[in-house]
């Protein structure tokens, strides 16, 4: 059996992929398969395709048009071109950009700022994310930020924050 080996640099590391060729398999198809795997490998600490998709998904759920998302990316990163973001932008910074996408605040309803406070208090107490979501389900009837912000009564979320402080 033949083995096909491809090596490439990723950041400051050398990555090697090996693929055993099936007896009847052509080298060209094995190379194509390896190249597809290489494309899926993301540079460490850099924004991923999944994060870019998550940003667009969150923005769509907040009622943003694609043009508004592009403007947001231009403002925050200086570009809205995916090839200039994926594998280039800092992963943690991009994660913060995703978390900042919410719809307009509705008077009397939970805000993004409230949710940041709630999460900060819970995580500082050592709670795991699953525990926070379960707690939110129990206290406010929803476990995800996008289900709470602009939907759940602000006072109810404040009560949940107080309960976390008291825990």
MIKEZA-692096 format. One record per residue: residue in three letters; residue number from 1; x, y, z of N, C-alpha, C in turn. Coordinates in Angstrom, 3 decimals, padded with zeros to 6 digits, always signed. Each point is the difference from the previous one (the first is absolute). Layout:
BEGIN
SITE code pos     n_c1     n_c2     n_c3    ca_c1    ca_c2    ca_c3     c_c1     c_c2     c_c3
SITE  ALA NUM        X        Y        Z        X        Y        Z        X        Y        Z
...
//
This chain:
BEGIN
SITE code pos     n_c1     n_c2     n_c3    ca_c1    ca_c2    ca_c3     c_c1     c_c2     c_c3
SITE  UNK   1 +000.845 -001.173 +000.000 -000.845 +001.173 +000.000 +000.894 +001.242 +000.000
SITE  UNK   2 -000.384 +000.996 -000.780 +000.760 +001.241 -000.089 -000.488 +000.970 +001.065
SITE  UNK   3 +000.918 +000.860 +000.457 -000.341 +001.048 +000.951 +000.330 +001.344 -000.625
SITE  UNK   4 -000.936 +000.897 +000.065 +000.189 +001.357 -000.494 +000.214 +000.891 +001.216
SITE  UNK   5 +001.054 +000.815 +000.005 +000.320 +000.873 +001.120 +000.083 +001.440 -000.479
SITE  UNK   6 -000.669 +000.908 +000.739 +000.049 +001.427 -000.303 +000.365 +000.721 +001.292
SITE  UNK   7 +001.001 +000.879 -000.083 +000.406 +000.797 +001.158 -000.151 +001.485 -000.345
SITE  UNK   8 -000.379 +000.785 +001.024 -000.141 +001.439 -000.197 +000.170 +000.698 +001.343
SITE  UNK   9 +000.324 +001.292 -000.060 +000.148 +000.795 +001.222 -001.344 +000.586 +000.374
SITE  UNK  10 -000.271 -000.006 +001.293 -001.198 +000.613 +000.544 +000.442 +000.815 +001.201
SITE  UNK  11 -000.017 +001.313 -000.153 +000.570 +000.843 +001.049 +001.489 -000.274 +000.052
SITE  UNK  12 +000.468 -000.392 +001.152 +001.418 -000.307 +000.157 +000.249 -001.501 +000.102
SITE  UNK  13 -000.993 -000.818 -000.373 +000.125 -001.450 +000.115 -000.068 -000.639 -001.383
SITE  UNK  14 +000.608 -001.164 -000.111 -000.058 -000.784 -001.219 -001.050 -001.092 +000.204
SITE  UNK  15 -000.945 -000.087 -000.929 -001.066 -000.997 +000.064 +000.212 -000.987 -001.141
SITE  UNK  16 -000.127 -001.278 +000.302 +000.137 -001.045 -001.012 -001.253 -000.857 -000.002
SITE  UNK  17 -000.591 -000.152 -001.187 -001.163 -000.866 -000.169 +000.414 -001.182 -000.856
SITE  UNK  18 -000.421 -001.190 +000.407 +000.297 -001.211 -000.758 -001.311 -000.655 -000.396
SITE  UNK  19 -000.025 -000.514 -001.219 -001.193 -000.658 -000.509 +000.403 -001.298 -000.669
SITE  UNK  20 -000.575 -001.111 +000.474 +000.223 -001.294 -000.640 -000.834 -000.040 -001.270
SITE  UNK  21 +000.601 -000.359 -001.093 -000.712 -000.111 -001.265 -000.608 -001.393 -000.121
SITE  UNK  22 -001.257 -000.043 -000.377 -000.651 -001.275 -000.278 +000.625 -000.574 -001.273
SITE  UNK  23 -000.009 -001.299 -000.162 +000.651 -000.612 -001.169 -000.443 +000.586 -001.343
SITE  UNK  24 -001.289 +000.257 -000.171 -000.490 +000.492 -001.288 -000.097 +001.523 -000.056
SITE  UNK  25 +000.336 +000.675 +001.092 -000.160 +001.452 +000.074 +001.095 +000.710 -000.782
SITE  UNK  26 -000.408 +001.046 -000.684 +000.963 +000.796 -000.742 +000.640 +001.019 +000.922
SITE  UNK  27 +001.239 +000.306 -000.264 +000.747 +000.960 +000.810 -000.686 +001.363 -000.004
SITE  UNK  28 -000.529 +000.424 -001.129 -000.641 +001.313 -000.113 -001.184 +000.135 +000.955
SITE  UNK  29 -000.819 -001.048 +000.122 -001.155 +000.091 +000.903 +000.446 +000.015 +001.459
SITE  UNK  30 +001.057 -000.732 +000.318 +000.527 +000.023 +001.374 +000.568 +001.376 +000.321
SITE  UNK  31 +000.682 +000.612 -000.949 +000.539 +001.351 +000.211 -001.141 +000.982 +000.209
SITE  UNK  32 -001.040 -000.099 -000.794 -001.156 +000.894 +000.162 -000.618 -000.139 +001.382
SITE  UNK  33 -000.107 -001.240 +000.477 -000.556 -000.242 +001.332 +000.887 +000.617 +001.082
SITE  UNK  34 +001.320 -000.154 -000.135 +000.919 +000.592 +000.971 -000.056 +001.520 -000.027
SITE  UNK  35 -000.091 +000.580 -001.186 -000.089 +001.465 -000.101 -001.276 +000.512 +000.663
SITE  UNK  36 -001.082 -000.736 -000.127 -001.250 +000.386 +000.673 +000.175 -000.033 +001.513
SITE  UNK  37 +000.730 -000.996 +000.505 +000.265 -000.071 +001.436 +000.876 +001.172 +000.451
SITE  UNK  38 +000.970 +000.364 -000.827 +000.890 +001.111 +000.343 -000.787 +001.294 +000.086
SITE  UNK  39 -000.948 +000.215 -000.917 -000.816 +001.208 +000.035 -000.803 +000.096 +001.284
SITE  UNK  40 -000.379 -001.149 +000.562 -000.804 -000.016 +001.224 +000.825 +000.320 +001.244
SITE  UNK  41 +001.330 -000.088 -000.092 +000.860 +000.278 +001.145 +000.118 +001.510 +000.154
SITE  UNK  42 -000.316 +000.493 +001.171 +000.019 +001.435 +000.266 +001.271 +000.379 +000.746
SITE  UNK  43 +000.574 +001.149 -000.308 +001.164 +000.447 +000.766 -000.378 +000.211 +001.468
SITE  UNK  44 +000.856 -000.409 +000.923 -000.324 +000.147 +001.425 -000.160 +001.465 +000.389
SITE  UNK  45 -001.043 +000.274 +000.766 -000.219 +001.350 +000.504 -000.581 +000.968 -001.007
SITE  UNK  46 -000.395 -000.497 -001.162 -000.542 +000.869 -001.044 -001.472 -000.318 -000.231
SITE  UNK  47 -000.739 +000.972 -000.520 -001.431 -000.160 -000.257 -000.243 -001.143 -000.971
SITE  UNK  48 -001.108 -000.708 +000.220 -000.325 -001.160 -000.818 -001.206 +000.288 -000.898
SITE  UNK  49 -000.191 -000.860 -000.979 -001.167 +000.087 -000.868 -001.269 -000.147 +000.838
SITE  UNK  50 +000.035 -000.900 +000.980 -001.148 -000.201 +000.879 -000.372 +001.265 +000.769
SITE  UNK  51 +001.015 +000.741 +000.435 -000.277 +001.244 +000.706 -000.650 +001.023 -000.930
SITE  UNK  52 +000.479 +000.069 -001.232 -000.581 +000.946 -000.957 -001.462 -000.361 -000.258
SITE  UNK  53 -000.277 -001.290 -000.146 -001.387 -000.442 -000.177 -000.842 +000.336 +001.226
SITE  UNK  54 +000.584 -000.186 +001.188 -000.724 +000.300 +001.241 -000.343 +001.486 +000.087
SITE  UNK  55 +000.924 +000.843 -000.430 -000.259 +001.441 +000.007 -001.188 +000.323 -000.905
SITE  UNK  56 +000.015 -000.541 -001.214 -001.108 +000.260 -000.922 -001.312 -000.565 +000.536
SITE  UNK  57 +000.035 -001.172 +000.631 -001.213 -000.607 +000.553 -000.562 +000.845 +001.138
SITE  UNK  58 +000.881 +000.434 +000.896 -000.478 +000.818 +001.121 -000.551 +001.320 -000.508
SITE  UNK  59 +000.681 +000.584 -000.964 -000.457 +001.270 -000.557 -001.366 -000.164 -000.672
SITE  UNK  60 -000.182 -001.094 -000.723 -001.293 -000.250 -000.649 -001.105 -000.156 +001.029
SITE  UNK  61 +000.297 -000.698 +001.109 -001.015 -000.171 +001.039 -000.305 +001.311 +000.716
SITE  UNK  62 +000.940 +000.949 -000.062 -000.220 +001.316 +000.599 -000.651 +000.957 -001.000
SITE  UNK  63 -000.286 -000.499 -001.213 -000.676 +000.822 -000.989 +000.919 +000.828 -000.877
SITE  UNK  64 +001.289 -000.295 +000.014 +000.958 +000.750 -000.803 -000.023 -000.501 -001.440
SITE  UNK  65 +000.111 +000.908 -000.935 +000.193 -000.343 -001.409 +001.484 -000.308 -000.212
SITE  UNK  66 +000.313 -000.733 -001.078 +001.400 -000.334 -000.297 +000.840 +001.251 -000.188
SITE  UNK  67 -000.587 +001.033 -000.566 +000.758 +001.246 -000.205 +000.391 +000.620 +001.338
SITE  UNK  68 -000.870 -000.118 +000.994 +000.327 +000.527 +001.326 +001.127 -000.803 +000.637
SITE  UNK  69 +000.009 -001.321 -000.207 +001.074 -000.841 +000.528 +001.320 +000.404 -000.643
SITE  UNK  70 -000.010 +000.197 -001.311 +001.234 +000.424 -000.688 +000.499 +001.333 +000.532
SITE  UNK  71 -000.915 +000.953 +000.225 +000.385 +001.296 +000.570 +000.600 -000.172 +001.391
SITE  UNK  72 -000.604 -000.871 +000.803 +000.486 -000.289 +001.350 +001.420 -000.556 -000.050
SITE  UNK  73 +000.228 -000.956 -000.901 +001.335 -000.589 -000.142 +001.006 +001.042 -000.488
SITE  UNK  74 -000.409 +000.831 -000.940 +000.885 +001.072 -000.505 +000.395 +000.929 +001.147
SITE  UNK  75 -000.994 +000.365 +000.814 +000.248 +000.913 +001.118 +000.936 -000.620 +001.036
SITE  UNK  76 -000.244 -001.267 +000.338 +000.756 -000.645 +001.071 +001.338 -000.588 -000.446
SITE  UNK  77 +000.067 -000.524 -001.239 +001.208 -000.691 -000.453 +000.697 +000.682 -001.178
SITE  UNK  78 -000.683 +000.969 -000.592 +000.575 +000.660 -001.167 -000.225 -000.762 -001.286
SITE  UNK  79 -000.739 -001.101 +000.059 -000.309 -000.802 -001.183 -001.227 -000.853 +000.261
SITE  UNK  80 -000.689 -000.336 -001.089 -001.112 -000.935 +000.106 +000.223 -001.182 -000.939
SITE  UNK  81 +001.199 -000.098 -000.558 +000.355 -001.082 -000.918 +000.380 -001.229 +000.822
SITE  UNK  82 -000.693 -001.105 -000.222 +000.217 -001.192 +000.824 +001.444 -000.487 -000.043
SITE  UNK  83 +000.652 +000.073 -001.162 +001.398 -000.442 -000.094 +000.951 +000.873 +000.815
SITE  UNK  84 -000.431 +001.223 +000.313 +000.819 +000.903 +000.799 -000.343 -000.083 +001.486
SITE  UNK  85 -001.010 -000.822 +000.328 -000.422 -000.171 +001.397 +000.367 -001.397 +000.488
SITE  UNK  86 -000.462 -001.027 -000.723 +000.238 -001.391 +000.390 +001.494 -000.305 -000.094
SITE  UNK  87 +000.551 -000.473 +001.114 +001.421 -000.325 +000.040 +000.894 +001.191 +000.206
SITE  UNK  88 -000.599 +001.199 +000.105 +000.789 +001.224 +000.153 -000.357 +000.725 +001.305
SITE  UNK  89 -001.300 +000.260 +000.188 -000.457 +000.733 +001.189 +000.198 -000.863 +001.253
SITE  UNK  90 +000.226 +000.658 +001.120 +000.168 -000.682 +001.276 -001.314 -000.684 +000.397
SITE  UNK  91 +000.078 -001.281 +000.351 -001.182 -000.804 +000.324 -000.780 +000.567 +001.184
SITE  UNK  92 +000.694 +000.380 +001.056 -000.700 +000.517 +001.185 -000.674 +001.332 -000.299
SITE  UNK  93 +000.678 +000.864 -000.739 -000.585 +001.288 -000.363 -001.235 -000.215 -000.870
SITE  UNK  94 +000.084 -000.934 -000.928 -001.144 -000.270 -000.862 -001.157 -000.569 +000.810
SITE  UNK  95 +000.301 -000.806 +000.986 -001.026 -000.531 +000.885 -000.718 +001.129 +000.735
SITE  UNK  96 +000.759 +001.008 +000.423 -000.615 +001.165 +000.645 -000.917 +000.741 -000.971
SITE  UNK  97 +000.413 +000.087 -001.261 -000.848 +000.660 -001.002 -001.324 -000.739 -000.155
SITE  UNK  98 +000.058 -001.312 +000.006 -001.227 -000.803 -000.106 -000.904 +000.293 +001.191
SITE  UNK  99 +000.590 +000.038 +001.181 -000.787 +000.208 +001.220 -000.622 +001.388 +000.078
SITE  UNK 100 +000.531 +000.953 -000.760 -000.526 +001.361 +000.034 -001.170 +000.212 -000.963
SITE  UNK 101 -000.338 -001.008 -000.775 -001.083 +000.128 -000.974 -001.319 -000.358 +000.667
SITE  UNK 102 -000.823 +001.001 +000.186 -001.339 -000.185 +000.542 -000.926 +000.961 -000.693
SITE  UNK 103 -001.255 -000.282 +000.084 -000.986 +000.900 -000.576 -000.134 +001.250 +000.856
SITE  UNK 104 -000.842 +000.913 -000.407 -000.192 +001.230 +000.775 -000.593 -000.304 +001.369
SITE  UNK 105 +000.398 +000.786 +000.984 -000.522 -000.207 +001.352 -001.457 +000.424 +000.064
SITE  UNK 106 -000.762 -000.767 +000.754 -001.431 +000.248 +000.156 -000.232 +000.403 +001.447
SITE  UNK 107 -000.620 +001.149 +000.228 -000.236 +000.453 +001.370 -000.714 -001.052 +000.834
SITE  UNK 108 +000.541 -000.236 +001.209 -000.605 -000.955 +000.921 +000.408 -001.441 -000.232
SITE  UNK 109 +000.767 -000.251 -001.067 +000.431 -001.364 -000.313 +001.497 -000.135 +000.283
SITE  UNK 110 +000.453 -001.225 +000.159 +001.400 -000.292 +000.315 +000.931 +000.606 -001.058
SITE  UNK 111 +001.161 +000.454 +000.456 +000.971 +000.619 -000.900 +001.253 -000.873 -000.107
SITE  UNK 112 +000.783 +000.278 -001.020 +001.272 -000.699 -000.175 +000.917 +000.276 +001.185
SITE  UNK 113 -000.023 +001.219 +000.502 +000.842 +000.359 +001.154 -000.388 -000.838 +001.223
SITE  UNK 114 -001.292 -000.192 +000.221 -000.447 -000.841 +001.114 +000.531 -001.419 -000.140
SITE  UNK 115 -000.068 -000.518 -001.200 +000.455 -001.370 -000.217 +001.509 -000.122 +000.192
SITE  UNK 116 +000.747 +001.017 -000.399 +001.451 -000.032 +000.233 +000.287 -000.022 +001.500
SITE  UNK 117 -000.747 +000.785 +000.760 +000.174 +000.027 +001.456 -000.350 -001.365 +000.593
SITE  UNK 118 -001.124 -000.563 -000.427 -000.429 -001.299 +000.515 +001.066 -001.060 -000.261
SITE  UNK 119 +000.472 -000.069 -001.238 +001.012 -001.002 -000.351 +001.295 +000.237 +000.774
SITE  UNK 120 +000.408 +001.239 +000.133 +001.243 +000.299 +000.723 -000.102 -000.441 +001.456
SITE  UNK 121 -001.110 +000.297 +000.638 -000.174 -000.389 +001.400 -000.001 -001.521 +000.156
SITE  UNK 122 -000.716 -000.691 -000.883 -000.090 -001.456 +000.083 +001.359 -000.655 -000.264
SITE  UNK 123 +000.676 +000.443 -001.026 +001.300 -000.601 -000.325 +001.046 +000.313 +001.062
SITE  UNK 124 -000.071 +001.198 +000.588 +000.928 +000.351 +001.085 -000.241 -000.842 +001.250
SITE  UNK 125 -001.203 -000.524 +000.143 -000.304 -000.899 +001.123 +000.420 -001.429 -000.308
SITE  UNK 126 +000.532 -000.223 -001.214 +000.457 -001.328 -000.362 -001.050 -000.869 -000.676
SITE  UNK 127 -001.132 +000.582 -000.356 -001.047 -000.762 -000.652 +000.442 -000.361 -001.418
SITE  UNK 128 -000.373 -001.182 -000.433 +000.220 -000.420 -001.384 -001.138 +000.556 -000.865
SITE  UNK 129 +000.253 +000.135 -001.288 -001.005 +000.564 -000.914 -001.311 -000.790 +000.025
SITE  UNK 130 +000.077 -001.319 +000.092 -001.218 -000.811 +000.049 -000.820 +000.310 +001.244
SITE  UNK 131 +000.688 +000.232 +001.114 -000.694 +000.334 +001.239 -000.697 +001.353 -000.131
SITE  UNK 132 +000.667 +000.957 -000.644 -000.602 +001.328 -000.180 -001.257 -000.124 -000.863
SITE  UNK 133 +000.102 -000.752 -001.083 -001.161 -000.154 -000.888 -001.164 -000.685 +000.716
SITE  UNK 134 +000.305 -001.039 +000.789 -001.050 -000.678 +000.762 -000.639 +000.953 +001.002
SITE  UNK 135 +000.832 +000.782 +000.665 -000.481 +000.990 +000.962 -000.931 +001.000 -000.692
SITE  UNK 136 +000.419 +000.476 -001.177 -000.824 +000.952 -000.741 -001.333 -000.620 -000.413
SITE  UNK 137 +000.033 -001.241 -000.453 -001.239 -000.696 -000.363 -000.953 -000.035 +001.189
SITE  UNK 138 +000.554 -000.316 +001.163 -000.822 -000.105 +001.206 -000.538 +001.360 +000.439
SITE  UNK 139 +000.857 +001.029 -000.018 -000.388 +001.308 +000.552 -000.784 +000.884 -000.963
SITE  UNK 140 +000.362 -000.030 -001.301 -000.649 +000.920 -000.931 -000.726 -000.705 -001.148
SITE  UNK 141 +000.147 -001.331 -000.085 -000.719 -000.745 -001.026 +000.708 -000.098 -001.340
SITE  UNK 142 +001.252 +000.443 -000.061 +000.780 -000.089 -001.237 +001.469 -000.116 +000.380
SITE  UNK 143 +000.766 -000.748 -000.800 +001.393 -000.235 +000.355 +001.024 +000.633 -000.917
SITE  UNK 144 -000.440 +000.676 -001.050 +000.939 +000.595 -000.965 -000.199 +001.510 -000.031
SITE  UNK 145 +001.094 +000.720 -000.156 -000.055 +001.460 +000.002 -001.007 +000.547 -001.005
SITE  UNK 146 +000.018 -000.561 -001.221 -000.886 +000.531 -001.036 -001.476 -000.251 +000.309
SITE  UNK 147 -000.288 -000.947 +000.902 -001.378 -000.250 +000.419 -000.401 +000.929 +001.146
SITE  UNK 148 +000.985 +000.623 +000.616 -000.251 +000.817 +001.184 +000.031 +001.490 -000.333
SITE  UNK 149 +001.056 +000.427 -000.691 +000.183 +001.427 -000.300 -001.143 +000.493 -000.877
SITE  UNK 150 -000.662 +001.040 +000.483 -001.107 +000.584 -000.738 -001.294 -000.774 +000.102
SITE  UNK 151 +000.012 -001.123 +000.711 -001.199 -000.848 +000.099 -000.502 -000.158 +001.434
SITE  UNK 152 +000.921 -000.245 +000.915 -000.358 -000.275 +001.395 -000.004 +001.316 +000.787
SITE  UNK 153 -000.895 +000.079 +000.973 -000.123 +001.194 +000.824 +001.324 +000.314 +000.708
SITE  UNK 154 +000.391 +001.247 -000.054 +001.260 +000.464 +000.585 +000.065 -000.285 +001.504
SITE  UNK 155 -001.094 +000.168 +000.694 -000.035 -000.229 +001.447 +000.254 -001.472 +000.332
SITE  UNK 156 -000.501 -000.897 -000.829 +000.200 -001.422 +000.221 +001.483 -000.365 -000.140
SITE  UNK 157 +000.663 +000.592 -000.975 +001.430 -000.247 -000.182 +000.785 +000.601 +001.163
SITE  UNK 158 -000.410 +001.159 +000.490 +000.647 +000.597 +001.173 -000.125 -000.901 +001.216
SITE  UNK 159 -001.155 -000.625 +000.151 -000.211 -000.944 +001.102 +000.952 -001.188 -000.143
SITE  UNK 160 +000.198 -000.471 -001.223 +000.920 -001.116 -000.238 +001.436 +000.411 +000.331
SITE  UNK 161 +000.369 +001.212 -000.334 +001.353 +000.496 +000.338 +000.170 +000.039 +001.508
SITE  UNK 162 -001.015 +000.484 +000.712 +000.049 +000.042 +001.461 +000.135 -001.395 +000.584
SITE  UNK 163 -000.687 -000.976 -000.585 +000.079 -001.376 +000.477 +001.406 -000.581 -000.189
SITE  UNK 164 +000.646 +000.368 -001.092 +001.367 -000.457 -000.217 +000.930 +000.612 +001.034
SITE  UNK 165 -000.177 +001.282 +000.274 +000.834 +000.660 +001.029 -000.175 -000.655 +001.359
SITE  UNK 166 -001.221 -000.400 +000.322 -000.295 -000.585 +001.302 +000.479 -001.444 +000.110
SITE  UNK 167 +000.202 -000.656 -001.130 +000.398 -001.417 +000.003 +001.406 -000.197 +000.534
//
